[in-house]
Amino acid sequence: MNLRRVGLLLAAGLLLAPAAAACGGASGGDSGTTLTYWASNQGTSLDHDKQVLQPELDRFKQQTGITVNLEVVGWSDLLNRILAATTSGKGPDVLNIGNTWSASLQATGALLPFDEGNLGAVGGKDRFLTGSLSATGAPGKPPAAVPLYSLAYGLYYNKKAFAAAGIAKPPTTWDELVADGRKLTHGDQWGLALEAGSPVENSHHAFTFGQQYGAELFDPAGKPHFDSPAEVAAVKRYIDFMAVDKIANPSNAEYANNQSVTDFASGKAAMLLWQAAESSLKSHGMSPDDYGVAPVPFLDPTPPGGKRINSMVAGINMAVFANTKHKDAALKFVSFMTGDAEQVALNKTYGSLPTVKSAYTDPAFQTDRVKVFQQVLSSTAAPLPMVPEESQFETLVGTAMKNLFADAASGKPVTEEYVRSKLTAANQQVKAGG
């Protein structure tokens, strides 16, 4: 995901704006109804997603008589578009959201609550994985969405590069990753590829590293603590892959459109921290036999208060605008997309994981790589804080890290105090309540 242009909207507190007029779509009964659907970019391009999704939407129309007008929206624009729709009313009936936005968008009142009745219309709560449901809205409230694609971070590594460097197995600690990264950095090859120009990618790692260092981004009252000593140490550890360890190419400071995946696929980097890269790697000509996937490393020893967390509960949720004129048709579409057949077909294509338990009987989800992600999601992943201000964390801290990487790339020292100053500035920009 990439939220490069959402900062001004969030800083202005637009997440508090109420939803306005009704969403688009034709009038009438379900058969003959037209829904508008904003899908997130999951594949190698917007056009690739259209090619994947349109046959499924045609199948839904054959079954129900409901037409779905599809628009695939890139991650750099998606949250902007959603926020604008909450005020203008010129939005879709159904949409995909990054699961980390669930509580923030829930706070706008623009999304249909998936209470017991609405959950029942899509098959019921018990169909979904508990971990995936944990990232669908604020605790104690009906979910603002339902899980569509489950994701977790893993460490992708190039088997040939590891063998050539005499590295027998993937690293399990950050010290091991740095040591391996130095062995793998030579000539035109770097040890680790980073999507360092992407605020949202940066923020995901800020959260995970922070968990390992014992940081809490928000206190129980919702007050941000982005500049705690533990979070400062966590962010510095991540920036230091480029600034101090020199295992990441300084050019990565500008990467915000999946260029790190391309570098890994083309052999320009030997390791990559990523979610569901399989389809992208294949599109760039990399064979599944050329790489492995291991759990993201941990700190060793674990600092006081540190947690054994190595991924956020990542994924994509599916939501319905509360003011749609076609609630029943929209819920039928959500039910279709989260049904067993579509869960198998779409997650198999995208390399993500089903969000419903029953889909895991398919052989596609019995591979060693999938089992790594399943294990992470079930035991060492945690959801980002489900508070209204979470989207501001992604934008503000992620952008601060983007700027820190730019400093590192230019050779400017990135000291602990300098990191703290940037995180304190981000902390001070948070708008209470959204």
Salt bridges, closest charged atoms under 4 A:
ASP30 OD2 - LYS332 NZ 2.77
ASP47 OD1 - LYS50 NZ 3.89
GLU56 OE1 - ARG59 NH1 2.43
GLU71 OE1 - ARG81 NH2 3.11
ASP77 OD1 - ARG5 NH2 2.32
GLU201 OE1 - HIS205 NE2 3.80
GLU216 OE2 - LYS307 NZ 2.86
ASP219 OD2 - HIS225 NE2 3.26
ASP240 OD2 - LYS236 NZ 2.88
ASP245 OD1 - ARG182 NH2 3.49
ASP245 OD2 - ARG237 NH2 2.14
GLU278 OE2 - ARG369 NE 3.88
ASP290 OD1 - LYS160 NZ 3.80
ASP340 OD1 - ARG127 NH2 2.72
GLU342 OE2 - ARG59 NH1 3.88
ASP362 OD1 - LYS348 NZ 3.53
GLU416 OE2 - ARG420 NH2 3.09
GLU417 OE1 - ARG420 NH1 2.79
